[in-house]
């Protein structure tokens, strides 16, 4: 008996990972390797030190220097994961789909919504899965907020404030801070991809977009401090902040509704744990959990900083759920956890935000 990939049921699906920088080594490789039904078969990186790092962390993995070598053995793989620099996402995803392989692409899937929709059409034409890695849908605070909204704890949501802020006054260098538009760098497309995706997942389509975007740090060639305001078609307003220049961090979420508000400080711990070498399933069942003193608060009329409202237990974050869903989609046709068309809708907003910030206008979608 075989699954939708043609791989015998019970045999792990073999994943080839392209790229072993931050995205590949910290997020994708550990999550693939810890997912039941998946195995990290191959890592592609031209960097010898990263090849050595991959073999040290995953002794059974095969390392290759070029994607051509990977596609030469496409019939030995069940999934391609693209975690290479942004500008390579579209050509590599296109090549993988044409090679007859399902694809996971790190965000942003493309530089434009049109490219994302073209990829989606190609995947449909080829009958292959195309999914976008939007891991922040499985952040602890996002899962908790989604639960509060579903249970009516906040009433009708009026405004969603989301901040992904950092204090990095010095440039780090690299393609993400390049001013070359071909690199698809800058915070708007980096952290902005996360906060916009979360807003659309919670509140649906955007009707209009206004944005302010600046390059604050000396020598900065692309945006490092951006604000995006979305008016959703259902009337909810999302105010989204992404910044590397925030000396005092605001709340991660402040969500205001007709009955109550929810305020939550601090980032989900999963990225930090992955960076520290911790792995899902090896931490005694407490993966993604945070201490009570970091729980958000739900209430009305008082500041949570002075004890207003009640503490709301933060649900555990669950990045492993993404690749578990990918394995299920490949095995039995279960739903794609994040479609390319959903990613295209977020890119519509990012493109509108870039135009708004450039021209000083509100963009209607």
C-alpha positions in Angstrom: 0.0 0.0 0.0 1.4 3.5 -0.9 0.6 7.1 0.0 0.0 9.9 -2.4 3.7 10.2 -3.0 4.0 6.6 -4.1 6.2 5.8 -1.1 5.0 2.6 0.8 2.9 3.4 3.8 5.1 3.2 6.9 8.2 4.2 5.1 9.5 7.7 6.1 9.1 10.3 3.4 12.5 11.5 2.3 13.1 15.3 2.3 15.8 17.2 0.5 16.7 20.5 2.1 18.2 23.3 0.0 20.1 25.8 2.2 21.7 25.4 5.6 21.9 29.0 6.9 19.6 30.3 9.6 16.3 29.0 8.1 17.7 25.6 7.1 19.8 24.8 10.1 17.7 26.3 12.9 14.1 25.7 11.7 13.7 23.3 8.9 16.3 20.6 9.5 15.4 20.0 13.2 11.7 20.1 12.6 11.9 17.7 9.6 14.1 15.3 11.6 11.7 15.3 14.6 8.6 14.7 12.5 7.2 11.2 12.5 6.9 9.9 9.0 9.6 12.3 7.6 13.4 11.9 7.4 16.0 14.4 6.5 17.7 12.7 3.6 19.8 15.3 1.9 21.1 18.8 2.6 22.3 21.1 -0.2 24.8 23.8 0.6 28.0 24.9 -1.2 29.6 26.0 2.1 31.9 23.2 3.3 31.6 24.3 6.9 27.8 24.1 6.7 28.1 20.7 5.1 30.2 19.6 8.1 27.8 21.1 10.5 24.9 19.3 8.9 26.7 15.9 9.1 27.6 16.6 12.7 24.0 17.3 13.7 22.4 14.6 11.5 25.0 11.8 11.0 22.9 9.9 8.5 22.3 12.9 6.2 23.8 13.2 2.7 25.3 16.5 1.8 25.5 17.9 -1.7 27.1 21.1 -3.1 24.6 22.0 -5.8 20.9 21.8 -6.5 21.7 20.1 -9.9 23.0 17.2 -7.9 19.8 17.1 -5.9 17.6 17.1 -9.0 19.7 14.4 -10.6 18.3 12.1 -7.9 14.8 13.5 -7.7 13.3 10.1 -8.0 14.9 9.2 -4.6 13.1 12.0 -2.8 9.5 12.7 -1.7 9.8 16.4 -0.8 12.0 19.4 -1.5 12.3 22.1 1.1 13.7 25.5 -0.1 15.4 27.5 2.7 17.9 29.3 0.5 18.0 33.1 0.0 14.8 34.8 -1.0 15.7 35.5 -4.6 16.2 31.8 -5.3 12.7 30.8 -4.0 10.8 31.1 -7.3 13.4 29.5 -9.6 14.1 26.6 -7.3 10.4 26.0 -6.5 9.6 26.0 -10.2 12.4 23.5 -10.9 11.3 21.2 -8.1 7.7 21.2 -9.3 8.7 20.5 -12.9 10.8 17.7 -11.6 7.7 16.2 -10.1 8.4 16.9 -6.5 6.2 18.4 -3.7 7.7 21.6 -2.3 7.9 23.6 0.9 9.2 27.1 0.5 10.3 29.3 3.3 8.6 32.7 3.5 8.4 34.9 1.5 7.5 32.4 -1.2 8.2 35.1 -3.9 8.9 38.8 -4.4 5.5 39.5 -5.8 1.9 38.1 -5.5 1.8 37.5 -9.2 4.9 35.1 -9.0 3.3 33.3 -6.0 0.1 32.8 -8.0 2.0 31.5 -11.0 3.7 29.0 -8.7 0.4 27.9 -7.3 -1.0 27.4 -10.8 2.1 25.3 -11.8 1.7 23.2 -8.6 -2.0 22.6 -9.5 -1.1 21.8 -13.1 1.5 19.3 -12.0 -0.6 17.8 -9.2 2.0 18.6 -6.5 1.8 20.1 -3.1 3.2 23.6 -2.7 3.3 24.9 0.8 4.8 28.0 2.5 6.5 27.8 5.8 4.7 30.4 7.9 5.8 29.0 11.3 4.4 31.9 13.3 0.9 30.6 12.9 2.1 28.0 15.5 3.5 30.6 18.0 2.2 30.2 21.5 0.7 33.7 21.7 -1.0 33.3 18.3 -2.6 30.0 19.2 -3.8 31.5 22.5 -5.3 34.6 20.8 -7.0 32.4 18.2 -8.6 30.4 21.1 -9.7 33.6 22.9 -11.4 34.9 19.7 -13.0 31.6 19.0 -14.5 31.4 22.5 -15.8 34.9 22.3 -13.7 36.1 25.3 -12.9 39.4 23.6 -16.3 40.0 22.0 -16.1 41.6 18.6 -12.5 42.4 17.8 -12.0 46.0 16.8 -8.2 46.4 16.6 -5.3 44.0 16.4 -1.9 45.4 17.3 1.1 43.1 16.6 4.8 44.0 17.1 7.8 42.1 16.1 10.5 44.4 17.4 14.2 44.1 18.1 17.0 46.3 19.3 19.8 45.9 16.8 21.3 49.4 16.3 24.3 48.0 14.3 23.9 46.5 10.9 24.8 42.8 10.6 25.4 42.7 6.9 24.4 40.1 4.4 21.7 39.9 1.7 18.8 40.6 4.1 20.2 44.1 4.5 21.1 44.6 0.9 19.5 47.5 -1.0 19.3 45.4 -4.1 15.6 44.8 -4.9 16.5 41.5 -6.4 17.5 40.2 -3.0 14.0 40.8 -1.6 15.5 41.9 1.7 14.4 44.4 4.4 12.1 43.9 7.3 8.9 44.5 5.3 9.4 41.2 3.6 11.2 39.4 6.5 9.3 40.0 9.7 6.5 41.7 7.8 5.7 38.4 6.1 4.9 37.0 9.6 2.8 39.7 11.0 0.8 40.2 7.9 0.2 36.5 7.5 -1.0 36.3 11.1 -3.4 39.3 10.6 -4.9 37.8 7.5 -5.2 34.3 9.1 -7.1 35.8 12.0 -9.3 38.5 10.3 -9.4 37.7 6.6 -8.9 39.8 3.5 -7.4 43.3 3.5 -9.5 46.1 2.0 -6.9 48.8 2.2 -3.3 49.3 3.4 -1.3 52.3 4.7 2.4 52.0 5.6 5.4 54.0 6.9 8.8 52.6 6.2 12.3 54.0 7.1 15.9 53.0 7.0 17.0 54.4 10.4 20.5 52.9 11.1 23.6 54.5 9.6 24.5 52.8 6.4 21.1 51.0 6.1 20.1 50.4 2.5 16.7 48.9 3.1 13.9 49.3 5.6 14.6 48.5 9.3 11.6 50.3 10.9 8.2 49.8 9.3 4.5 50.3 10.3 1.6 48.7 8.4 -2.1 49.5 8.9 -4.6 47.1 7.4 -8.3 47.7 7.2 -9.9 44.3 6.8 -13.0 43.8 4.8 -14.8 42.8 8.0 -13.9 46.2 9.6 -11.1 45.0 11.9 -8.1 47.3 11.9 -4.6 45.7 12.2 -1.7 47.9 13.3 1.5 46.0 12.6 5.1 47.0 13.6 8.3 45.5 12.5 11.6 47.0 13.6 15.3 46.5 14.3 15.6 49.9 16.0 13.3 49.6 19.0 15.1 50.6 22.2 12.0 49.8 24.4 10.0 46.8 23.2 6.2 47.1 23.1 3.7 44.2 23.7 3.9 41.4 21.2 0.1 41.6 21.0 -2.5 44.1 22.1 -5.9 43.1 20.9 -9.0 45.2 21.7 -12.6 44.0 21.5 -16.1 44.9 22.5 -15.9 42.9 25.8 -12.2 42.8 26.7 -8.6 43.1 25.5 -5.7 40.8 25.5 -2.1 42.0 26.1 0.9 39.7 25.7 4.6 40.5 26.0 7.5 38.5 25.0 8.3 36.2 22.0 7.4 32.5 21.7 10.4 30.4 23.1 10.6 27.9 20.2 13.1 29.8 18.0 15.4 30.4 21.0 15.2 26.8 22.0 16.0 25.6 18.4 18.9 28.0 18.3 20.1 26.5 21.6 20.0 23.0 20.2 16.9 21.9 21.9 14.6 19.6 19.9 10.9 18.8 20.0 10.2 15.5 21.7 13.4 15.6 23.8 12.5 18.1 26.5 10.1 16.1 28.7 6.9 17.1 26.9 7.2 20.8 27.7 8.2 21.9 24.2 6.9 25.5 23.5 5.8 26.2 27.0 6.6 29.4 28.9 6.6 30.3 32.6 3.5 31.8 34.2 5.1 35.2 34.6 5.1 35.6 30.8 1.4 34.8 30.4 -0.7 37.6 28.9 -3.7 39.1 30.5 -7.4 39.5 29.5 -9.6 42.2 30.9 -10.9 45.7 30.5 -10.4 49.2 31.9 -7.0 48.6 33.6 -3.4 48.3 32.5 -2.0 44.7 32.6 1.2 46.2 33.9 -0.6 47.1 37.1 -2.3 43.8 37.5 -5.5 44.6 35.5 -7.4 41.7 34.1 -6.8 38.0 34.7 -3.8 36.0 33.6 -4.4 33.9 30.5 -2.4 30.7 30.4 -0.4 30.7 27.1 -1.0 27.6 25.1 2.2 25.7 24.1 3.7 26.8 20.8 3.8 24.0 18.2 6.1 24.5 15.2 6.3 20.7 14.8 2.6 20.8 13.8 3.6 22.3 10.4 5.7 19.4 9.2 3.3 16.9 10.8 0.6 18.5 8.5 2.9 18.3 5.5 3.5 14.6 6.1 -0.2 14.0 6.4 -0.9 16.0 3.2 1.6 13.9 1.3 0.5 10.6 2.8 -3.3 10.9 2.5 -4.2 14.2 0.9 -4.9 16.0 4.2 -5.1 19.9 3.9 -2.1 21.9 3.0 -1.3 23.8 6.2 -0.3 27.1 4.3 -1.1 27.4 0.6 0.7 29.5 -1.9 -2.6 31.4 -2.6 -2.7 32.4 1.1 0.9 33.6 0.8 0.0 35.5 -2.4 -2.7 37.4 -0.4 -0.1 38.4 2.1 2.2 39.5 -0.7 -0.6 41.7 -2.0 -0.5 43.5 1.3 3.3 43.7 1.4 3.4 45.2 -2.1 0.7 47.6 -1.2 2.6 48.6 1.9 5.8 49.3 -0.1 3.8 51.5 -2.5 2.0 53.3 0.3 5.3 54.1 2.1 6.9 55.2 -1.1 4.1 57.4 -2.3 2.5 58.5 1.0 -0.9 57.1 0.0 -3.5 54.6 1.2 -3.7 51.7 -1.2 -7.1 50.0 -1.9 -7.0 46.4 -2.7 
